[in-house]
Amino acid sequence: MSLPRLRLEDCILKDGRWLIDEKQAHHLIRVRRCYTGSAVEGLLSGERLQLRLLCEDGLVFAEELSRTKDEGPSIMLHLILALLKNDQFDESLRFAAETGVYAIHLLSCERSVPKYSGARLQDKMSRWTKILDESTKQAGSASPPKIYAPTGLAELDLTLIPECRFAALLSPDAEPLSGIELKETAAFAIGPEGDWSPSETKLLSEKGFRPVSLGKRILRASTAVAVACGWFSLN
C-alpha cells in the first residue's frame, strides 16, 4: 500500500519542519487516520520527500527524513488542448496530469463551446490548477503540469513549445501515432468537439504540426487525450 501523499507548495517550512496547511492536515488526520509518527510522502517541484508527522497543539507538522529527485517521464510532452465542455475538459486535465504531461497550452478554437475571459477565466484557471495538483498527488507525480491560459491558435507562442509537433487530425494524410519518430520533447495538439476548422487545420500545418491518426474510430476529445498522453508516457 502506498503512503499517504501531500503536496508541499501550500505548506510552510518552519524551524526545519513543514507546517501542513489546514485542508491537507484535515485529510491526513480525519480521512487517512494518520497520527504522530505516521510516515507520509511529500511532493514538491520534481522531488519526493519522505516525512514523519508530528501533531502538536492542534497543528500538524512533518519532519523531513529524506529527499530524492523524481525522474519523471522519458518524453517531455507539451499538450496543446482546445477548450472543451466541463466534464470532458476536467477528465482531459486529469488524464494529462496522471500520465506525466509537462505542460498544457490551452486553445480557444473556432468550434470551442466554452468561452472565458476576465474574472471567470481567473476562476477557471484556479480550478484547473487545483485539478492538476490533486491528480498528480493521486498519481504520485512530483510535479504537476504547467498550464497556460487560453489563446487562439494564431496567437500560440511557438517559442514555448518543442519543434517536434504533432496534431490529431481526421485526415487521409495522417500517419498512425504508433509510427511517429520519438524525441525527448514533443508537442501534441488535440482539437475541440467537432474537430479543427478548415482554417485551423491549415494553420496547424503552417506552424509545423504533422497530422497524426489515433486509430480508425472517432474518439471523444477527452478519450483522444487519454490515448495520446498514455502512449507517450509508455515510451
C-alpha positions in Angstrom: 0.0 0.0 0.0 1.4 3.4 -0.9 2.0 6.1 1.7 -0.5 9.0 2.1 0.7 11.8 -0.1 0.5 15.6 0.2 1.7 18.5 -2.0 4.0 20.9 -0.2 3.5 24.0 -2.3 1.0 25.4 0.2 2.9 24.2 3.3 5.4 26.3 5.2 8.9 25.2 6.1 9.3 26.4 9.7 12.2 25.7 12.0 13.3 22.7 9.9 9.7 21.2 9.8 6.9 21.5 7.3 3.7 23.1 8.7 1.0 21.3 6.8 -1.9 23.5 5.5 -5.2 23.1 7.2 -7.0 21.3 4.4 -4.4 18.6 3.8 -3.8 18.2 7.6 -7.6 17.5 8.0 -7.5 14.9 5.2 -4.4 13.2 6.7 -5.8 13.0 10.3 -9.6 12.7 9.7 -9.7 10.7 6.5 -6.4 8.8 6.3 -6.3 8.3 10.1 -2.7 9.4 10.4 -1.1 10.3 13.7 2.2 11.4 15.3 4.9 9.1 13.9 3.0 8.2 10.7 5.1 8.1 7.5 3.8 10.1 4.6 5.2 11.2 1.2 5.6 14.8 0.2 5.7 16.0 -3.4 7.5 19.3 -4.3 8.8 20.6 -7.6 10.3 17.5 -9.1 11.3 15.9 -5.7 9.8 13.3 -3.4 10.2 13.8 0.3 9.8 11.1 3.0 8.2 12.7 6.0 7.1 11.8 9.5 4.1 13.5 11.0 4.1 15.4 14.3 0.8 16.6 15.8 1.2 19.4 18.3 -1.3 21.9 19.8 -3.9 21.4 17.0 -1.3 21.8 14.2 0.2 19.1 12.0 3.9 19.2 11.2 6.1 16.9 9.1 9.7 16.2 9.8 11.8 15.6 6.6 13.6 12.3 6.6 14.9 12.1 3.1 14.6 13.7 -0.3 15.1 12.3 -3.8 14.7 13.6 -7.3 11.8 12.4 -9.3 12.9 11.1 -12.7 9.7 11.9 -14.5 8.7 10.6 -17.9 11.2 9.9 -20.6 9.5 12.3 -23.0 8.7 15.9 -22.0 5.3 16.3 -23.6 3.5 19.6 -24.3 -0.2 19.1 -24.7 -1.9 21.7 -26.9 -5.5 21.3 -25.9 -8.7 23.0 -27.1 -11.2 24.1 -24.5 -13.9 21.5 -24.1 -17.2 21.3 -22.2 -16.7 21.0 -18.4 -16.9 17.2 -17.8 -14.7 16.3 -20.8 -12.3 19.1 -20.0 -11.9 18.0 -16.4 -11.3 14.5 -17.5 -8.7 15.6 -20.0 -6.8 17.5 -17.4 -6.8 14.5 -15.1 -5.6 12.2 -17.8 -2.8 14.6 -18.7 -1.6 15.1 -15.1 -1.7 11.4 -14.3 0.3 10.4 -17.4 3.1 13.0 -16.7 2.5 15.7 -19.3 5.0 18.5 -18.8 2.8 21.5 -19.9 -0.7 22.2 -21.1 -1.3 25.1 -23.6 -5.0 25.9 -23.9 -6.6 27.0 -27.1 -9.9 28.8 -27.7 -10.8 27.4 -31.0 -13.5 28.3 -33.5 -15.6 25.3 -32.5 -14.8 25.5 -28.8 -18.2 25.9 -27.0 -16.8 27.4 -23.7 -15.5 31.0 -23.9 -13.9 32.5 -20.9 -12.5 35.9 -20.0 -11.8 38.3 -17.1 -12.7 37.1 -13.6 -14.4 34.0 -14.9 -11.3 32.9 -16.7 -9.2 33.5 -13.5 -11.7 31.4 -11.5 -11.4 28.6 -14.1 -7.6 28.7 -14.2 -7.6 28.4 -10.4 -9.9 25.4 -10.6 -8.0 23.7 -13.4 -4.7 24.2 -11.4 -6.3 22.5 -8.4 -7.4 19.6 -10.6 -3.8 19.2 -11.8 -2.4 19.3 -8.3 -4.9 16.8 -7.0 -4.4 14.4 -9.9 -0.6 14.5 -9.6 -0.9 13.8 -5.9 -3.1 10.8 -6.5 -0.7 9.5 -9.2 2.4 10.1 -7.2 3.9 12.6 -9.7 6.2 15.1 -8.1 5.4 18.0 -10.5 2.0 19.0 -11.8 1.9 20.2 -15.5 2.4 23.9 -16.1 -0.9 25.3 -17.5 -1.1 28.3 -19.9 -4.2 30.5 -20.3 -6.2 30.0 -23.5 -5.2 31.8 -26.7 -6.3 31.5 -30.3 -4.3 29.1 -32.4 -3.0 32.1 -34.4 -1.6 33.6 -31.2 0.0 30.3 -29.9 3.6 31.2 -28.8 5.8 28.8 -30.7 8.8 29.7 -28.6 7.2 27.9 -25.7 6.7 24.5 -27.4 9.1 22.0 -28.9 9.8 21.9 -32.7 8.7 18.3 -32.8 5.0 18.9 -33.2 2.0 16.6 -34.0 -1.7 17.2 -34.2 -4.6 14.7 -34.0 -6.4 15.2 -37.3 -9.2 13.5 -39.3 -7.2 13.5 -42.5 -6.2 10.9 -45.1 -2.7 12.3 -44.8 -2.5 11.5 -41.1 0.2 8.9 -40.1 -0.5 6.4 -37.3 0.6 7.6 -33.9 2.4 4.3 -33.3 4.7 5.1 -36.3 6.0 8.5 -35.4 9.6 9.1 -34.5 10.0 9.9 -30.8 12.2 12.6 -29.4 12.9 13.8 -25.9 10.5 16.7 -26.2 7.4 16.9 -28.3 4.1 18.8 -28.7 0.8 17.2 -29.4 -2.4 19.1 -30.3 -5.9 17.9 -29.8 -8.9 19.9 -31.0 -12.4 20.6 -29.8 -15.6 18.6 -30.3 -16.3 18.6 -34.0 -12.5 18.7 -34.8 -10.5 21.6 -36.0 -12.0 24.1 -38.5 -10.5 24.1 -42.1 -8.7 27.4 -41.3 -7.2 25.9 -38.1 -6.1 22.8 -40.0 -4.3 24.9 -42.5 -2.7 27.0 -39.7 -1.5 23.9 -37.8 0.3 22.8 -40.9 1.9 26.3 -41.3 3.0 26.1 -37.7 4.8 22.8 -38.3 2.3 20.3 -36.8 2.3 16.9 -38.6 -1.1 15.2 -38.9 -1.4 12.1 -36.8 -4.2 9.5 -36.5 -5.2 7.9 -33.2 -6.9 5.0 -35.0 -9.9 4.1 -37.1 -12.5 5.1 -34.6 -13.9 8.6 -33.9 -12.9 9.4 -30.3 -14.3 12.0 -27.9 -11.7 14.7 -27.3 -11.1 13.5 -23.7 -10.6 10.0 -24.9 -8.1 11.3 -27.5 -6.2 13.0 -24.7 -6.0 9.7 -22.7 -4.9 7.7 -25.8 -2.2 10.2 -26.9 -0.8 11.1 -23.5 -0.9 7.5 -22.4 1.0 6.4 -25.5 3.8 9.0 -25.0 4.0 8.1 -21.3 4.8 4.4 -22.2 7.7 5.3 -24.5 
